[in-house]
C-alpha cells in the first residue's frame, strides 16, 4: 500500500532549502528504499509557508528510509533553514483514482 509523508515548514530561505533538497537528491541518487518522488508546495495564503509531499511504495520502506543516517543528516540540515519547527504527518493511501 502506498504511503505519503508531509513535512510542513515556514522559511524565508526557500532558495537555500531548494538547493539543499537538490544536493540531497544528487547524493542519494535513488538509494532511498521505496521512494517514488516528492513535490514541494507553496501556500498561496501564507507567506513563507511550504509543504513537502514525499511518496513511498509502503510505510515500512518509508520508515526504513527515515532510519538511514543520510536521511537524518538531511533533516537536521533542513531544520537549520526553517523559521520554527518542521511538522511531520504520515498518510496511508486508502483510495486512488
N, C-alpha and C positions, 0 to 999 in steps of 0.2 A: 504494500500500500504506500503510495507516495506521501511525502511529508514535507511541510514547509516550516521554515523558521523566519520570523520577522525580527529585525533589530531596529528599534526606534531611537533617534537621537536628534539633538539640535547642535548646529555648529556654524560658526562664522568663518570656518576654514574649509569649505567644501572642496576647493581645488586641491588642497593637501590631502584631504580624505580620498578623493578620486585617484590621486597619484599613488597613495598607499594601497588602495584596492587593486590598481593596475599592477603595481610591483608584486603584490601577493599572488595575483593570477599568473604572472610570468614565472615566478619562482616555483609555484605549486604545479603548474602545467599539467593538470589532470590527475594528480595523485590523491585528491580528496575522495575518500570512499563514498560512492553513490551520489556524488554531487552532479546535478543536472545543469544548473545555471542559477543566475541571480539577476535581480533588477533593483535599481536604486530609484526611488520615487521622491519627488519634492512636493511638499504640502503647499498647495496654492493659496491657502488661507492663513498660514502661519509662517512668518519669516524664519529662515534658517532651520526649518523642521524637515526631517527626512525619514524614510523607512527603506531598509534593505529587505527584499524578499528572496530568500535562498531556498531552492528546491532540491530535494534529495529523493532517491529511489525508495528509502524507508527511514523510519525513526531510528532503527538500530544503526544504520550506516551514518546517519547524521550525528548520533552520539559518539560513534567511533571517530568521526572527523573532529568533533569537539574535544576529544581527549588527546589529540595529536599536539605535540609541542609547538609545531609550526602555527597551528590554529590559535593556541593560547598566546603566543608571541604577537600574532596579528591583532587579536582582540585587545591586548594590553596597549599596543601602539595606537589602535583606533580610539581607545579610551582617553588618550592624551590629546586628541583633536576635538573632543566634544565639549559643549558647554553644558555641564551637568553630568548625568549618568546615561549609560546605554540601557535600553529596555528590551528584554527578550520575550517573545511569545512563541509557542510551539503549536502546530496545527496538523492534524491528520486529515487527508482528503477523504471525504465520505461520499462525494458525488462529483463527477467530472463530465462536462458536456461539451 
